[in-house]
Amino acid sequence: MRQFLDFEKPIAELESKIDELRRLSRPAASDGDPARGTDAPPAATGADASGYSIDEEVSRLSEKAEKQLRATYAKLTPWQKVQVARHSERPHALDYIRRLVTDYMPLAGDRSFSDDQAIVGGLGRFEGQPVVVIGTERGADLDTRLKHNFGMARPEGYRKAKRLVELAGRFGLPVLTFVDTPGAFPGIDAEARGQAEAIARSIEACLAAPVPILATIIGEGGSGGAVALASGDRVLMLEHSIYSVITPEACSSILWRDTSQASTAAEALRLTAQDLKGFGLIDEIVAEPVGGAHRDPNATIAAVGRAVAAALPALLALDPVALRLQRRDKYFAMGRQGLA
């Protein structure tokens, strides 16, 4: 059953009516069904005795729901985009890997402490090109969310990512990353094992890599936990994803000592794909289906695949020295617009 966000209630009501009418229009059983009996009324058809057409009403309501959906998603506020980016039915990193990467062979462990399942990765082929793929995985249900710690990695996760990026460098393989995390895990055990250093080392490995790194923000890009995998030559971002130094709730708690100001904080953080593209912090926005990625995960994954395929050849054409120089210039230029 589809999950609707708070601001989607008018759409939910329309779609509920459509579903109810469609149920009424379905034949309940054949005339020869003994369960109905010989005196049972005939199954519902597309019109009643007064000429009322259920099919026409369904068509009219479907058109109205589609217009409502388009109008709603054409003017989402930053806080509404936060809700869409966190929608539980959005495709996750493993969905992208399974659909876009063939011959996928997962690799595990940081060769130091353990394997962190919040970050997944391994070797595979993207449209025939050998690649290393890395992603932050949130999980799709309670069991998998607990297994992947809701996408919040510990130090061993970032050390695994660093290991995979360095492996890619040794074998000359481009790196594809899929980012969807509220941030790095803030637990005491993570801090004790060097969380900040592990994130910094992962960022350092990405910036120093002699191979192309193409990152895609597919949901929530939270703080250093996202930057650790998104420090790439090209950064793509889904239309309704977010990317921010802090969550709106945490920002509201710090500034106002109250999480109820999260919507105001979301406005101030400028965390939408459109804002970040304007600031030059990301390179491309990938359009989502009307109503968000959760309405048509297959179409969303296909769109990301096309965007990655279009961006990769130009990066593969660069030699390691030119690639790193271009990457350095890209990040040094950030924040300097308008400075004389």
Residue pairs with C-beta under 8 A, 6 or more apart in sequence:
2 15
2 89
3 87
3 88
3 89
3 294
4 11
4 12
5 80
5 83
5 84
5 87
6 83
7 72
7 80
7 83
8 72
10 68
10 72
11 65
11 68
11 69
11 72
14 61
14 64
14 65
14 68
15 65
17 61
18 58
18 61
18 62
18 65
21 54
21 57
21 58
21 61
22 58
24 44
24 54
25 44
25 45
25 46
25 54
25 55
25 58
26 43
26 44
27 43
27 44
27 45
28 36
28 43
28 44
29 35
29 36
29 43
31 42
44 54
45 54
46 53
46 54
46 55
47 53
47 54
47 55
48 54
66 290
69 290
69 291
70 290
73 240
73 290
73 291
73 292
76 84
76 240
77 263
77 266
77 267
78 242
78 248
78 263
78 266
78 267
78 269
78 270
78 271
78 272
79 248
79 262
79 263
79 266
79 267
81 240
81 241
81 242
81 266
81 271
81 272
82 220
82 242
82 248
82 262
82 266
82 271
84 90
84 240
84 292
84 294
85 219
85 220
85 240
85 241
85 242
86 219
86 220
87 292
87 293
87 294
88 140
88 294
89 294
89 297
90 180
90 218
90 219
90 292
90 293
90 294
90 297
90 300
91 218
91 293
91 294
91 297
91 300
91 301
92 135
92 137
92 138
92 139
92 140
92 180
92 218
92 219
93 120
93 135
93 136
93 137
93 138
93 178
93 179
93 180
93 218
94 120
94 135
94 137
95 297
95 301
96 135
96 178
96 216
96 218
96 301
96 304
97 104
97 120
97 124
97 133
97 135
97 178
98 104
99 298
99 301
99 302
99 305
100 126
100 301
100 304
100 305
100 308
101 124
101 125
101 126
101 131
101 133
101 176
102 124
102 125
102 126
103 123
103 124
103 125
104 122
104 123
104 124
104 133
105 122
105 123
105 124
106 120
106 121
106 122
107 121
107 122
107 123
107 160
107 164
107 167
108 115
108 160
109 115
109 156
109 160
110 116
110 155
110 156
110 157
110 159
110 160
110 162
110 163
111 159
111 163
112 156
112 159
113 155
113 156
113 159
113 193
114 156
115 156
115 160
116 149
116 153
116 154
116 155
116 156
116 157
116 160
117 137
117 147
117 148
117 149
118 136
118 137
118 148
118 149
118 150
118 151
118 152
118 153
118 154
118 157
118 181
118 185
119 134
119 135
119 136
119 137
119 153
119 157
119 158
119 160
119 161
119 229
120 134
120 135
120 136
120 137
120 148
121 132
121 133
121 134
121 135
121 160
121 161
121 164
122 132
122 133
122 164
123 130
123 131
123 132
123 133
123 173
124 130
124 131
124 133
125 131
126 133
126 176
126 308
126 309
126 312
127 305
127 309
129 174
129 312
129 316
130 171
130 173
131 168
131 173
131 174
131 175
131 176
132 164
132 165
132 167
132 168
132 173
132 174
132 175
132 176
133 175
133 176
133 177
133 178
134 161
134 164
134 165
134 175
134 176
134 177
134 178
134 229
135 177
135 178
135 179
135 180
135 229
136 151
136 153
136 178
136 179
136 180
136 181
136 225
136 226
136 229
137 148
137 151
137 180
138 145
138 148
138 150
138 151
138 180
138 181
138 219
139 145
139 146
139 147
139 148
139 150
139 151
149 185
150 182
151 180
151 181
151 182
151 220
152 181
152 182
152 183
152 184
152 185
152 186
152 225
153 161
153 181
153 184
153 185
153 225
153 228
154 184
154 185
154 187
154 189
154 190
154 193
154 195
155 190
155 193
155 194
155 195
155 197
155 198
156 193
156 198
157 198
158 184
158 195
158 198
158 199
158 201
158 202
158 228
159 198
159 201
159 202
161 202
161 205
161 228
161 229
162 198
162 201
162 202
162 204
162 205
164 175
165 175
165 202
165 205
165 206
165 209
165 213
166 205
166 209
167 173
168 174
168 175
168 209
168 211
169 209
169 210
169 211
172 210
172 211
173 211
174 211
174 212
174 213
174 214
174 312
174 315
174 316
175 206
175 209
175 211
175 212
175 213
175 214
175 232
176 214
176 215
176 216
176 308
177 213
177 214
177 215
177 216
177 229
177 230
177 232
178 215
178 216
178 218
179 215
179 216
179 217
179 218
179 219
179 221
179 226
179 229
179 230
180 217
180 218
180 219
180 220
180 221
181 220
181 221
181 222
181 225
181 226
182 220
182 222
182 225
182 247
183 222
183 223
183 224
183 225
183 226
183 247
184 190
184 195
184 199
184 223
184 224
184 225
184 228
185 195
186 195
196 224
199 224
199 225
199 227
199 228
202 228
202 229
203 224
203 227
203 228
203 231
206 213
206 228
206 229
206 231
206 232
207 231
207 327
207 328
207 331
208 324
209 324
210 320
210 323
210 324
211 320
211 323
212 232
212 233
212 234
212 312
212 315
212 316
212 318
212 323
213 231
213 232
213 233
214 232
214 233
214 234
214 236
214 308
214 311
214 312
214 315
215 229
215 230
215 231
215 232
215 234
215 235
215 236
216 235
216 236
216 237
216 238
216 286
216 304
216 307
216 308
217 226
217 230
217 235
217 236
217 237
217 238
217 241
217 242
217 243
217 273
217 282
218 238
218 241
218 293
218 304
219 238
219 241
220 226
220 241
220 242
221 230
221 237
221 241
221 242
221 243
221 244
222 244
222 246
222 247
223 244
223 245
223 246
226 243
230 243
231 331
233 315
233 323
233 326
233 327
233 330
234 283
234 284
234 311
234 315
235 281
235 282
235 283
235 284
236 282
236 283
236 284
236 285
236 286
236 304
236 307
236 308
236 311
237 243
237 273
237 276
237 277
237 282
237 284
237 285
237 286
238 273
238 285
238 286
238 288
238 293
238 300
238 304
239 273
239 285
239 286
239 287
239 288
240 273
240 288
240 292
240 293
241 273
242 271
242 272
242 273
243 271
243 273
243 276
243 281
243 282
244 269
244 271
245 269
246 254
246 269
248 262
248 263
248 265
248 266
248 269
248 271
249 259
249 262
249 265
251 262
251 265
251 268
251 269
252 258
252 259
252 260
252 261
252 262
252 264
252 265
253 259
255 261
255 265
270 276
270 279
273 282
273 285
274 285
276 282
277 283
277 284
277 285
279 334
279 337
280 333
280 334
280 337
281 334
283 311
284 307
284 311
286 303
286 304
286 307
287 303
288 300
288 303
289 295
289 296
289 299
289 300
293 300
315 323
318 326
